[in-house]
């Protein structure tokens, strides 16, 4: 009888553990955005759009509208044009290709 109870408890606990592990959700958005810069708190898109534009223009970038949540930034450095795409949501932003100066400028504007 004792072996049956121990076996039953073991089966119940292991099935509970299995169910708990299999039900935790990780969306594909989490995997895609892991390298993006995540914000401490959500910001409305229009406000974030304005903030990115201000940060870029203060640092010599020419910002062009592309989509509601995407901007193109261009800057001339060392007689060569450099262009990046800034994608943003209420929760994060990404600069592609990466540009640490522009990213730092946007982060500084966020901290204000």
Helices and strands as residue ranges (DSSP letters): H 2-23, H 28-32, E 37-38, H 45-58, E 62-67, E 70-77, E 80-88, E 92-96, H 100-111
